[in-house]
Amino acid sequence: MIELALVASSLSKPVTDE
C-alpha cells in the first residue's frame, strides 16, 4: 500500500513540494 504510506507521510509531514 504505497499510496497509504504516502498519504500518511504527507499528513505527518505537511510539506509543499511543487
DRENDRENNU-898038 format. One record per residue (C-alpha): x, y, z; residue number from 0; residue in one letter. Coordinates in Angstrom, 2 decimals, always signed. Layout:
residues N
- X:Y:Z:NUM:a $
...
//
This chain:
residues 18
- +0.00:+0.00:+0.00:0:m $
- +2.41:+2.69:-1.16:1:i $
- -0.41:+5.20:-1.63:2:e $
- -1.48:+4.93:+2.01:3:l $
- +2.13:+5.34:+3.11:4:a $
- +2.45:+8.50:+1.01:5:l $
- -0.78:+9.91:+2.39:6:v $
- +0.24:+9.14:+5.97:7:a $
- +3.63:+10.72:+5.34:8:s $
- +2.02:+13.83:+3.87:9:s $
- -0.32:+14.18:+6.83:10:l $
- +2.51:+13.56:+9.26:11:s $
- +4.84:+15.96:+7.44:12:k $
- +2.86:+18.69:+5.66:13:p $
- +5.44:+19.90:+3.15:14:v $
- +4.77:+21.74:-0.09:15:t $
- +6.75:+20.10:-2.87:16:d $
- +5.94:+21.95:-6.07:17:e $
//
